[in-house]
Amino acid sequence: MMADDSRRESPARLTVACPGCQAELVVDLATGTVLWHQPVPPPTPPSLDDLVKHSETKRQEVAERFERERRALSDRGRVLDEKVKEALKRVDPSAPPPIRPIDLD
């Protein structure tokens, strides 16, 4: 019975997680003050092997992206030539040339 009596005498407490740092907070309901702040333990730093693997993976991704862009640039001239040829096919040779703004001065 002693334990129950001491519980009733102590103010009610609420345990919540801090939305900013995810720490555990114990808050007094009567006053709204923080009674205890238990920070989240920092994450363990990655090992050197993990860092090397991550670096190697990033290097491969960059090399693949560079190769894709290099291939795209080499095909760019051919693609632009095809676009110009397509546009020239659709031009009506009997149509008058468009009016240029410089001609209006």
C-alpha positions, 0 to 999 in steps of 0.5 A: 500500500505504501507504493500506491500512496506515494504514487498518488502523492506525486504529480502525474507525469507524461512521457513524450518524444521531442519532435525536433530531436526525437529525445524522450521527455518526461513532463509534469502535467500539473506545471508543464515543465520538463522534468527529464530530457533523455537524448537519443544516443548518437549513431555509431560512425561508419567503419572505414570499410563501409566508407570505402565501399560507399566511396567506391559505389559513388565513384561507379555511379558517377562514371556510369552517369558520365558515360551516359552523358558522353554517349548522349553528346556524341549522338546529339549532332546526329539527332539535331541533323535529323530534326533539321531535316524533318523541319525542312521537309515540312516547310512549304517552298511556295510560302513567302518568308516570314516578316522579320522585326528588323524589316519593319523599321 
